[in-house]
Amino acid sequence: EVQLVESGGGLVQAGGSLRLSCAASGFTSDSNAVGWFRQAPGKEREIVSCVDSSMGSAYYKDVVRDRFIYSSDNAQNTVYLQMNSLRPEDTAVYYCAVTPLSTALPCLFYIDSTASYGWASWGKGTLVTVSS
């Protein structure tokens, strides 16, 4: 059974940084697509970053590109989302999700849409609050 546990959220002032972690068990990241999503109050869940191959680059939603950085530590089975230059509109619960590469839709599908379906496993999320 895949288990995902996010951590690293908190309260930060605008312009600050946070690094989110997603510790995974029950799968290997090189055989799964990995996504970071967020859901702001009253809004739909949206993807912010995605990796759909073991050697591929990360994709980013336009609103976070050049501010957020995806990384992974396969030895620790942990993925990270470094968030810089945070804005109040980045306030949301952030989730990581994984799904087998064999059945995954391409990351660009999610990056170019508001879809969040089709992911096999989700963490419970970590809250990020950015004050102005």
N, C-alpha and C positions, 0 to 999 in steps of 0.2 A: 504494500500500500504506500502510495506516495504521500509524504507529509511535507508541507512547506510552512516555515515560520518566519514571518517578517519581524524586523526590529530596526531601531534607529530613528524612529519618528520622534517628534517633539515640537516645542515652540521655538521659533527662531524669528529674528527681525528681518524685514525686507533687506535684501542684499547679502544675507548670510548663506551658509551652506549646511547641508546635512548629508550623511551617507547612510542610505538604507541597506540592510542586509536581508537576504532570503536564504535561510539554511534549509537544505533539502535532504530528504532521506527517501530511500526506496526507488531511486532512479539514478541514471547517469546523464549529465547535462549534454554529452555529445550525441545522445540519441533522442533528445527532446528539444522542441522549440521552447523558448523561455520568453515570457512577456512581463513587463511591468505596466500595471494599469493604475488608474486613480479614479476616485469617485468623489466629487465635491457635493456638498449639501444641495439637494434638489436637482441634481444633474445626473445624467447617465454615466455609467462607467466608460472610461475611454483608455485606450492604450497610450503610453508615453514612450516606451522603448520595447524593442523586440529583436530576438536573434533566432533565426530559423535554420542554422547549420552550424556544425561544430567548428568550421573554419571561417564562417561568414562574419561580416561586419554587422554591427548593431544598426537598426533603423530607429529613427526618432520622429515623434510628432513635431511638426514645425514649431509649435509654441515652446518647445523645450530644447530644440536643437541648439547646439553650441553652449548650452547651460548644463544639461544633464549628460552623464557619462555612464554607460553600462560596462561592467567588468565581471569577471568570474574567476573563481579559484577552484579548479576541478579537484584538487587534492582535498579541499575542505568541503566540496560539494555545496558551495555557497556562491550566490550571485549578488552583485551590488549595484546600487544606483547612486552615483555621486551627483548631488544636486547643488548647483552653484547659482549665485545671483538670484536667489529665490524671491518670488513676488507674492503679494497677498493672494493673487488668483491661483497660485500653486497649492493653496490650502485644500486638502482632501485626505481621504483615507487611501493609502497606497497599498496595492496588492501585487504579489507575484503569482504567476500562473505558468504551468507547464503542460505540454501535450506531446505525445509521440510524433517525431518527425514524419513517420510513415503515414500519418493521417492529418497532419497539420495543414492548415491553409497558409499561403505565403504571408510573411510579415507585412508586405506592402498592402495586402488586402485590409489589414487592420489599421495600418498607419493612414491609409487614404479613406477610412470610413469611421463610423462610430460604433462598429460592431465589437462585441466582446464575447460572442458565443463560440463554441467549438474548442474550448480549452478543457482538458480532462481534470486538472487538479488546481485548486486555488488555496492560497493561504488565507488567514483571517484578517489580514491587513494591519497597517500601522498608521496612526494619525499624524499628519504633518500640518502644523498651523503656522502660517507666516503672518506676522503682525506688520502693520504699516508704520 
